[in-house]
């Protein structure tokens, strides 16, 4: 709202009496004064004629939807500095907000991830309060199935009186999603027959993580385990998702238990951004990253000690810039993490494929022998032998076309590996370090130009002195003090509504755009403006206002120079701290890249086992030791001694090629690359 920046208005497209009565009841009860964690209605908003159109509420600023926090991928963007402590604290604060709703005599009813917002300080806020239930008359008539308790699944919600027990189920799911990295407690592998959608799993009480083992469900791979958490948390989830609705933990119980959980978190000795429940006995997140190939938390790059402005006299730009240039930054090109070296064997699918090809070729040879025998027995059977020969030839030599799926698998694995490398380079912070360096280069460039900028702006003031004096002169004549024939109070109010209240704004184009003002009835107004302008006398000597304008320019330039000196003075320390952190991260194996590398290696080995050319994979060189400092030229990894091969494409059809041996001709016995679609395509390349 323009006059109340801390408030917002919600307008209904189709307001009705039921909504109006609920909003009026909430406003009359003063719910908005009972908690600043909930955007309760503050006032009824009326349209023309006093009709109900919506309500005013507290504006929730600098908060983001809950799903941007619990989902690892979204969290890296929306909450890049959040660790697990942040998630646990956010869960506790969500529970506190729900408790406040219940204390106010309301029920949320429609608990879901979109109606809960979280700030970068882990505070929670609830919105969409107009859908809350208030009393037993003003009901909550909506709900998201994924958060709806079993007893309400598949039922019409517009006539059901909600209770805190219903909220307790939805709250438990929200808490579970925050603690279990976005996993839903009723999603997993169903051991029965058919599909198991979330709604059915909830209705049938199939808690996938239950330690009681009666749900015929198991958690998805790479998920956290109930035993990773204290017994108290596990028992609360069992109660929340069990068959007794009255046993569900209430919001205050969750808030207290989650505070205890946060206090009992341990820091991982291998990854200092990982905080895990001590009950796990080891870092749950390291294990999950290895199993799932997903990075759960990203550590922010450190910064050096912030330096204040040393002042003009104490600032040596050349020396400061030499210090910044001396910080060595790793080069992005060719940068790879250490990769776990294994010797994978061809997959079982390759063995099955090779066996099928051998059987097919045996069958083809048998058909060819039959055709030859028939033809030898009687030449009159050539018409029968012709299709048999074609069939046998096809079985014997055309089976290689099925190799395409292995080539495509290798291509997908390589694409995934390349994408994992790009993502890893972002996560270790190398791009951010380079961006910091560019920011410092820009700051130096701006600082170098400040004296010239100050001179230019002061020159503009001198050039514009006459225009500025004239503008101030015209602004000193308000319309309301003028006596202009035909311009009364009503027309003055109209002009003011269009931003015309002094002689400075009386311009022909602006006045004629005002309703009721035309070329004729505006003549007196234009004449008054001309008379005011004719009384202007230019003073070529600087006035007090001119001196104030010049002082303002010098002050703005000085403030900008001070800011830039502080930024540049801190630059070397910032870069050095960040570069050291990046080099340390470069030396640590990454689970996502490692998994992609293993998949690519397996695809390569499978292709080699089938006789197809497989590309080699460039490995990471050992990063340099940081013990010698970070000064000097930028480090660039050495290139691999052998070139990286690429999967060859057929020169005729563009398809995959496999290694073959020439059987006749001048190159008999020598290897060559032949099209995998032979004999349909006879493209070839030398090896």
C-alpha positions in Angstrom: 0.0 0.0 0.0 1.4 3.4 -1.0 0.6 5.1 2.3 1.3 2.0 4.4 4.5 0.3 3.0 4.3 -2.4 5.7 0.9 -3.6 4.5 -0.5 -5.3 1.4 -4.0 -5.8 0.0 -5.5 -9.0 -1.3 -8.4 -8.4 -3.7 -10.8 -11.2 -4.7 -11.8 -11.7 -8.3 -15.2 -12.9 -7.1 -15.9 -11.9 -3.5 -18.9 -13.6 -1.8 -20.7 -13.3 1.5 -19.0 -16.3 3.0 -15.6 -14.8 2.5 -16.8 -11.4 3.7 -18.2 -12.9 6.9 -15.0 -14.8 7.7 -12.8 -11.7 7.1 -15.0 -9.5 9.2 -15.0 -12.0 12.0 -11.1 -12.3 11.9 -10.8 -8.5 11.9 -13.3 -8.1 14.7 -11.4 -10.7 16.8 -8.1 -8.8 16.4 -6.2 -11.9 15.3 -3.6 -9.8 13.6 -2.5 -8.4 16.9 -1.9 -11.8 18.4 1.1 -12.8 16.3 3.5 -11.2 13.9 4.2 -14.7 12.4 0.9 -14.9 10.6 -0.5 -12.5 8.0 -4.0 -12.3 9.5 -6.5 -9.8 8.0 -6.0 -6.3 9.5 -9.0 -4.5 7.9 -11.8 -5.1 5.4 -11.2 -3.4 2.0 -14.3 -2.0 0.3 -14.8 -0.9 -3.3 -17.1 1.6 -4.9 -20.4 1.8 -3.0 -19.0 0.0 0.0 -18.9 -3.4 -1.5 -16.5 -6.0 0.0 -13.6 -6.6 -2.3 -10.8 -8.0 -0.1 -8.7 -7.3 3.0 -5.5 -5.6 4.2 -2.8 -7.6 5.9 0.8 -7.4 7.1 3.3 -7.5 4.2 5.7 -10.3 4.6 9.0 -9.1 3.2 12.3 -10.9 2.4 10.8 -14.4 2.8 10.8 -17.3 0.3 8.5 -20.3 -0.1 9.4 -23.3 2.1 10.0 -25.6 -0.9 13.0 -23.4 -1.9 14.6 -24.4 1.4 14.0 -28.1 1.8 14.8 -29.1 -1.8 18.6 -29.3 -2.2 18.7 -28.0 -5.8 16.5 -24.9 -5.0 18.3 -24.3 -1.7 21.6 -23.8 -3.4 20.1 -20.8 -5.2 17.6 -19.4 -2.7 19.5 -20.1 0.5 23.1 -20.7 -0.6 24.5 -20.2 3.0 22.0 -22.5 4.7 23.4 -25.6 6.5 21.5 -28.3 8.4 21.3 -26.2 11.5 19.4 -23.6 9.5 16.9 -26.3 8.3 16.3 -27.6 11.8 15.8 -24.1 13.2 13.4 -23.2 10.4 11.4 -26.3 11.2 11.2 -25.3 14.8 10.0 -21.8 13.8 7.4 -23.2 11.5 6.0 -25.2 14.4 6.0 -22.0 16.5 4.0 -20.2 13.9 1.4 -23.0 13.7 1.2 -22.9 17.5 0.4 -19.2 17.3 -2.5 -19.9 15.0 -4.0 -22.4 17.4 -3.5 -20.0 20.3 -5.5 -17.5 18.4 -8.4 -19.9 18.2 -7.9 -20.7 14.5 -6.9 -23.8 12.6 -4.7 -23.6 9.5 -6.5 -26.5 7.8 -4.6 -26.2 4.5 -1.0 -26.7 5.6 1.3 -26.9 2.6 4.7 -25.8 1.4 3.3 -22.8 -0.5 1.6 -21.1 2.5 4.8 -21.2 4.6 7.6 -18.6 4.0 11.1 -18.6 5.5 13.6 -15.7 5.7 17.3 -15.8 5.5 17.3 -15.7 9.3 15.3 -19.0 9.5 12.2 -17.2 10.8 8.9 -18.5 9.5 5.7 -16.7 8.4 2.3 -18.1 7.4 0.3 -16.5 4.6 -3.1 -17.2 3.1 -4.7 -16.7 6.5 -8.1 -16.1 4.8 -8.3 -19.8 4.1 -7.8 -20.7 7.8 -10.7 -22.0 9.9 -11.9 -19.6 12.5 -14.4 -21.1 15.0 -16.8 -23.8 13.7 -18.7 -21.5 11.4 -15.9 -20.1 9.2 -14.4 -23.2 7.8 -11.3 -24.0 5.8 -12.7 -25.4 2.5 -9.5 -26.3 0.7 -6.5 -28.7 1.1 -3.5 -30.2 -0.7 -3.8 -34.0 -0.9 -0.1 -34.5 -0.1 -0.6 -32.8 3.3 -4.1 -34.0 4.1 -4.5 -36.6 6.9 -5.7 -40.1 6.2 -9.2 -39.5 7.7 -9.8 -36.7 5.3 -8.4 -38.2 2.1 -11.0 -38.4 -0.8 -13.5 -36.4 1.2 -15.1 -33.1 0.4 -13.5 -30.5 2.6 -15.9 -27.6 2.3 -18.2 -28.9 5.1 -15.6 -30.5 7.5 -14.7 -28.8 10.8 -10.9 -29.0 11.0 -9.1 -29.7 14.3 -5.6 -29.2 15.6 -5.1 -32.9 15.1 -5.5 -32.4 11.3 -2.9 -29.6 11.4 -0.6 -31.9 13.4 -0.5 -34.3 10.4 0.4 -31.6 7.8 2.9 -30.0 10.2 4.6 -33.4 10.7 5.0 -33.7 6.9 6.5 -30.2 6.6 9.0 -31.0 9.4 9.8 -34.3 7.8 10.5 -32.6 4.4 12.9 -30.2 6.1 14.7 -32.8 8.1 14.9 -35.4 5.3 16.0 -33.1 2.4 12.7 -32.7 0.7 11.6 -36.4 0.8 7.9 -37.0 1.5 7.2 -39.6 4.2 4.7 -41.5 2.1 6.8 -41.8 -1.0 8.9 -44.9 -1.5 9.2 -48.3 -3.1 5.9 -50.2 -2.8 6.5 -54.0 -2.3 3.0 -54.9 -3.4 1.5 -54.9 -6.9 0.3 -51.9 -8.8 1.0 -48.2 -8.3 1.0 -46.5 -4.9 0.3 -42.7 -5.3 0.8 -40.4 -2.3 -2.9 -40.0 -1.6 -3.5 -43.7 -1.4 -0.3 -44.3 0.7 -1.5 -41.6 3.2 -5.1 -43.1 3.3 -3.6 -46.6 4.0 -1.1 -45.3 6.6 1.9 -46.5 4.6 4.7 -44.5 6.2 7.6 -45.5 4.1 10.2 -44.9 6.8 8.4 -46.7 9.6 10.6 -48.8 11.8 7.6 -51.0 12.5 7.7 -52.5 9.0 4.0 -52.9 8.5 3.6 -50.5 5.5 5.0 -52.7 2.7 7.0 -49.6 1.7 10.7 -48.9 1.8 12.4 -45.5 1.5 13.8 -44.4 -1.8 17.6 -45.0 -2.3 19.9 -42.3 -1.0 17.5 -41.0 1.7 18.2 -40.3 5.3 17.3 -43.0 7.7 15.1 -42.8 10.9 18.0 -44.2 12.9 20.1 -41.2 11.9 17.9 -39.1 14.3 17.4 -39.2 18.1 14.8 -41.7 19.3 12.5 -38.8 20.3 12.3 -37.6 16.7 11.7 -41.1 15.3 8.9 -41.8 17.9 7.2 -38.5 17.1 7.1 -39.3 13.3 5.7 -42.8 14.1 3.0 -41.2 16.2 2.2 -38.4 13.7 1.8 -40.9 10.8 0.2 -43.7 12.8 -3.5 -44.7 13.0 -4.3 -42.8 16.2 -5.0 -39.2 15.2 -5.1 -38.1 18.9 -1.6 -39.3 19.4 -0.1 -36.9 16.8 2.4 -34.5 18.4 1.2 -30.9 18.5 3.1 -27.8 17.3 4.6 -26.9 20.7 5.9 -30.4 21.1 7.6 -30.2 17.7 9.1 -26.8 18.5 10.7 -28.1 21.7 12.0 -31.4 20.2 13.5 -29.6 17.2 15.3 -27.1 19.5 16.8 -30.1 21.3 17.7 -31.6 17.9 19.5 -28.5 16.8 21.5 -28.4 20.1 22.6 -32.0 19.5 24.0 -31.6 16.0 27.7 -32.5 15.4 30.0 -31.1 12.8 31.4 -33.4 10.2 35.2 -33.8 10.5 35.5 -34.3 6.7 33.2 -31.6 5.4 32.8 -28.6 7.7 29.5 -27.5 6.0 27.9 -30.7 7.2 26.1 -30.8 10.6 24.4 -34.1 11.4 22.4 -35.6 14.3 24.8 -37.0 16.8 22.6 -40.1 17.1 23.7 -41.1 13.5 27.2 -41.9 14.8 28.7 -40.5 11.5 27.9 -37.9 8.9 24.5 -38.8 7.3 25.0 -36.2 4.6 28.4 -37.6 3.4 26.7 -41.0 3.1 23.7 -39.6 1.3 25.9 -37.7 -1.2 27.8 -40.8 -2.0 24.6 -42.9 -2.5 22.5 -40.3 -4.4 25.2 -38.4 -6.3 23.5 -35.2 -5.1 25.4 -32.4 -3.3 23.2 -31.4 -0.3 25.0 -28.3 1.0 27.4 -25.8 -0.6 29.8 -23.9 1.5 30.1 -20.1 0.9 33.5 -18.8 0.0 35.2 -17.1 2.9 36.2 -13.4 2.9 39.2 -11.7 4.3 39.1 -9.2 7.1 37.2 -6.1 5.9 39.4 -3.1 5.7 38.2 0.5 6.3 39.1 3.4 4.1 42.7 4.3 4.8 42.1 7.8 3.5 43.6 9.5 0.4 47.0 10.0 2.1 47.3 6.4 3.3 46.1 4.8 0.1 48.6 3.4 -2.3 46.6 2.3 -5.3 49.6 0.9 -7.2 50.7 -1.2 -4.2 47.2 -2.4 -3.4 46.7 -3.5 -7.0 50.1 -5.3 -7.0 48.8 -7.3 -4.0 45.6 -8.1 -5.8 47.4 -9.2 -9.0 49.8 -11.4 -6.9 46.9 -13.6 -5.8 47.0 -16.8 -7.9 43.7 -18.0 -9.2 43.2 -21.5 -10.5 42.4 -21.7 -14.2 38.9 -23.0 -15.1 39.9 -24.8 -18.3 40.7 -28.4 -17.7 39.9 -28.2 -13.9 38.8 -31.6 -12.6 38.4 -33.1 -9.1 40.3 -36.2 -8.1 38.5 -39.2 -9.6 38.3 -42.7 -8.0 40.1 -45.1 -10.2 38.4 -48.5 -10.7 38.7 -51.3 -13.2 35.1 -52.1 -14.1 34.2 -55.3 -15.9 31.8 -55.4 -18.8 28.3 -55.3 -17.6 26.0 -58.4 -17.6 23.9 -56.7 -20.3 27.0 -56.7 -22.6 27.5 -60.4 -22.0 23.8 -61.1 -22.8 24.1 -58.9 -25.9 27.3 -60.7 -27.1 25.7 -64.1 -26.4 22.6 -63.0 -28.5 24.8 -61.9 -31.3 26.8 -65.2 -31.3 23.5 -67.2 -31.3 22.2 -65.0 -34.1 25.3 -65.6 -36.2 25.2 -69.3 -35.6 21.6 -69.3 -36.7 22.5 -67.3 -39.8 25.4 -69.6 -40.7 23.0 -72.6 -40.2 20.5 -71.0 -42.6 23.3 -70.3 -45.1 24.4 -73.9 -44.9 20.9 -75.2 -45.5 20.5 -72.9 -48.5 23.9 -74.1 -49.9 22.9 -77.7 -49.4 19.5 -77.2 -51.1 21.2 -75.4 -54.0 23.8 -78.2 -54.3 21.1 -80.9 -54.3 19.1 -79.2 -57.0 19.7 -76.1 -59.0 16.0 -75.9 -59.6 15.6 -74.8 -56.0 17.3 -71.5 -56.5 14.1 -69.6 -56.0 13.7 -71.1 -52.5 17.4 -70.6 -51.7 17.4 -66.9 -52.5 15.3 -65.7 -49.5 17.1 -68.3 -47.3 20.4 -66.8 -48.3 19.2 -63.3 -47.7 17.9 -64.3 -44.3 21.0 -66.1 -43.3 23.2 -63.2 -44.5 21.1 -60.8 -42.5 21.3 -62.9 -39.3 25.0 -63.3 -39.6 26.2 -59.8 -40.5 23.4 -57.4 -39.6 23.2 -57.9 -35.9 25.7 -55.2 -35.1 23.0 -52.5 -35.6 21.8 -53.2 -32.1 25.1 -51.7 -30.9 23.5 -48.3 -31.2 21.9 -48.4 -27.8 25.3 -48.9 -26.2 26.7 -46.0 -28.2 23.8 -43.8 -27.1 24.3 -44.8 -23.5 27.9 -43.8 -23.7 26.8 -40.4 -25.2 24.4 -39.9 -22.3 27.0 -40.8 -19.7 29.5 -38.4 -21.3 26.9 -35.6 -21.3 26.1 -36.3 -17.6 29.8 -36.3 -16.8 30.4 -33.0 -18.6 27.4 -31.4 -16.8 28.7 -32.7 -13.4 32.1 -31.1 -14.1 30.5 -27.7 -14.9 28.3 -27.9 -11.8 31.3 -28.9 -9.6 33.3 -25.9 -10.8 30.5 -23.7 -9.8 30.1 -25.3 -6.4 33.8 -25.1 -5.4 33.6 -21.4 -6.0 36.0 -20.9 -8.9 33.6 -18.8 -10.9 32.8 -16.7 -7.8 36.5 -16.0 -7.3 36.9 -14.9 -10.8 33.8 -12.7 -10.5 35.4 -11.1 -7.4 38.5 -10.4 -9.3 36.5 -8.8 -12.1 34.6 -6.7 -9.5 38.0 -5.4 -8.2 39.1 -4.6 -11.7 36.0 -2.6 -12.2 36.4 -0.8 -8.8 40.0 0.2 -9.8 38.8 1.5 -13.2 36.1 3.6 -11.5 38.5 4.9 -8.9 41.0 5.9 -11.7 38.2 7.9 -13.4 36.8 9.7 -10.3 38.9 12.9 -10.7 37.7 13.2 -14.3 34.2 12.4 -13.3 34.2 15.2 -10.6 35.6 17.7 -13.1 32.9 16.7 -15.7 30.0 17.1 -13.2 31.2 20.4 -11.9 31.5 21.6 -15.5 27.9 20.5 -16.2 26.8 22.5 -13.1 28.5 25.6 -14.5 26.9 25.1 -17.9 23.5 24.5 -16.5 23.7 27.3 -14.0 21.3 29.5 -16.0 18.8 26.7 -16.5 19.0 25.7 -12.8 18.4 29.3 -11.7 15.5 29.7 -14.0 14.0 26.4 -12.8 14.3 27.5 -9.2 12.8 30.9 -10.1 9.8 29.3 -11.8 9.3 26.8 -8.9 9.1 29.8 -6.4 5.7 30.9 -7.9 2.9 28.5 -6.8 -0.3 28.5 -8.7 -2.5 28.8 -5.6 -1.0 32.2 -4.8 -1.5 33.6 -8.3 -4.6 35.4 -9.5 -5.4 34.1 -12.9 -8.7 35.0 -14.6 -10.8 31.9 -15.3 -8.7 29.7 -13.0 -10.6 29.0 -9.8 -10.2 26.6 -6.9 -11.8 23.7 -8.9 -9.4 24.1 -11.8 -6.4 24.6 -9.5 -7.3 21.2 -7.8 -7.6 19.6 -11.2 -4.2 20.9 -12.2 -2.6 19.8 -8.9 -4.0 16.3 -9.5 -2.0 16.2 -12.7 1.2 17.4 -11.0 0.9 21.1 -12.1 1.2 23.4 -9.1 4.0 25.9 -9.9 4.9 28.0 -12.9 7.6 25.5 -13.7 5.1 22.8 -14.6 2.9 25.1 -16.7 4.0 23.8 -20.1 1.7 23.7 -23.1 1.9 20.0 -23.6 1.2 19.2 -20.0 -1.7 21.6 -19.5 -3.5 20.6 -22.7 -3.4 17.0 -21.6 -5.5 17.9 -18.5 -9.3 17.3 -19.0 -11.2 20.6 -19.2 -8.2 22.6 -20.5 -8.0 23.6 -24.1 -6.1 26.2 -26.2 -8.6 28.9 -25.6 -9.4 28.7 -21.8 -5.7 28.1 -21.1 -4.4 31.4 -22.6 -4.6 33.3 -19.3 -2.6 30.5 -17.6 0.1 30.6 -20.3 0.3 34.4 -20.2 0.8 34.2 -16.4 3.7 31.8 -16.9 5.3 34.1 -19.5 5.0 37.0 -17.1 6.7 35.0 -14.4 9.5 34.0 -16.7 10.0 37.5 -17.9 10.9 38.6 -14.4 13.8 36.2 -14.2 17.3 37.8 -13.9 20.3 35.6 -14.4 23.1 35.9 -11.9 26.4 34.8 -13.5 28.1 34.7 -10.1 27.7 31.5 -8.1 24.8 31.7 -5.7 24.5 30.0 -2.4 22.5 27.3 -4.1 25.2 26.9 -6.8 27.8 26.4 -4.1 25.6 23.8 -2.4 25.2 21.9 -5.6 29.0 21.9 -6.1 29.5 20.8 -2.5 27.0 18.0 -3.1 29.0 16.7 -6.2 32.3 16.8 -4.3 30.7 15.0 -1.4 29.3 12.3 -3.6 32.6 11.8 -5.3 34.4 11.7 -2.0 32.0 9.1 -0.6 32.4 6.9 -3.7 36.2 7.2 -3.5 36.1 6.2 0.2 33.9 3.2 -0.6 36.2 2.1 -3.4 39.4 2.5 -1.3 37.9 0.2 1.4 36.8 -2.3 -1.2 40.3 -2.4 -2.9 42.1 -2.4 0.4 40.2 -5.6 1.4 40.5 -7.1 -2.1 43.7 -9.0 -1.8 42.7 -10.6 1.5 39.3 -11.5 0.1 40.8 -13.1 -3.0 43.5 -14.9 -1.0 41.0 -16.5 1.4 38.7 -17.5 -1.4 41.5 -18.9 -3.6 42.8 -21.0 -0.7 39.3 -22.4 -0.1 38.9 -23.2 -3.7 42.2 -25.1 -3.9 41.3 -27.0 -0.8 37.9 -28.0 -2.4 39.7 -29.0 -5.6 41.7 -31.6 -3.7 38.5 -33.3 -2.3 36.7 -36.1 -4.3 33.3 -35.0 -5.3 30.5 -37.6 -5.0 28.4 -36.3 -7.9 31.4 -36.1 -10.4 32.7 -39.4 -9.1 29.4 -41.2 -9.7 29.1 -39.7 -13.2 32.7 -40.7 -13.9 32.0 -44.3 -12.9 29.0 -44.4 -15.1 31.0 -43.1 -18.0 33.8 -45.6 -17.4 31.3 -48.4 -17.3 29.8 -47.3 -20.7 33.3 -47.0 -22.1 34.3 -50.5 -21.0 31.1 -51.9 -22.4 31.8 -50.4 -25.8 35.3 -51.7 -25.8 34.1 -55.2 -24.9 31.8 -55.0 -28.0 34.7 -53.9 -30.2 33.6 -50.3 -30.6 35.9 -47.3 -30.3 35.5 -45.8 -26.8 36.7 -42.3 -25.8 39.3 -42.0 -23.1 38.6 -39.7 -20.1 41.0 -37.0 -19.1 41.8 -37.2 -15.4 42.6 -34.5 -13.0 46.3 -33.6 -12.3 47.2 -33.3 -8.7 46.5 -29.7 -7.6 49.5 -27.7 -6.4 50.4 -27.5 -2.8 49.2 -24.2 -1.2 52.0 -24.3 1.4 54.1 -22.1 -0.8 51.6 -19.3 -0.8 49.1 -18.2 -3.4 51.1 -15.5 -5.1 52.4 -15.8 -8.7 51.0 -16.6 -12.1 47.7 -18.4 -12.5 48.0 -22.2 -12.2 46.8 -24.2 -15.2 46.5 -28.0 -15.0 48.8 -29.9 -17.3 47.1 -31.4 -20.3 46.8 -35.2 -20.5 49.7 -36.8 -22.4 47.3 -38.7 -24.7 44.6 -37.0 -26.7 41.0 -37.6 -25.8 39.4 -39.8 -28.5 35.9 -39.2 -29.7 33.4 -41.7 -30.8 33.8 -41.9 -34.7 30.9 -41.3 -36.9 30.2 -43.0 -40.2 31.1 -40.8 -43.1 28.1 -42.0 -45.1 25.2 -42.1 -42.6 26.6 -40.4 -39.5 25.9 -43.5 -37.4 28.2 -45.3 -34.9 31.2 -47.3 -36.1 32.9 -50.5 -34.7 36.3 -52.0 -35.1 36.4 -54.7 -37.8 39.1 -56.7 -39.6 39.3 -56.8 -43.4 38.9 -60.3 -44.8 40.0 -59.8 -48.4 41.6 -57.2 -50.7 44.8 -55.4 -50.3 44.2 -54.7 -46.6 43.2 -58.2 -45.7 43.9 -59.0 -42.0 44.2 -55.3 -41.1 41.8 -53.5 -38.7 39.5 -50.7 -39.9 36.4 -48.9 -38.6 33.2 -50.0 -40.2 29.6 -48.8 -39.9 27.6 -50.6 -37.2 24.7 -50.7 -39.7 26.7 -52.9 -42.2 25.6 -54.3 -44.7 22.8 -51.7 -44.9 25.5 -49.0 -44.9 29.1 -49.8 -46.1 30.8 -46.7 -44.7 34.4 -47.2 -43.4 37.3 -45.3 -41.9 40.9 -46.2 -41.3 41.8 -46.9 -37.6 
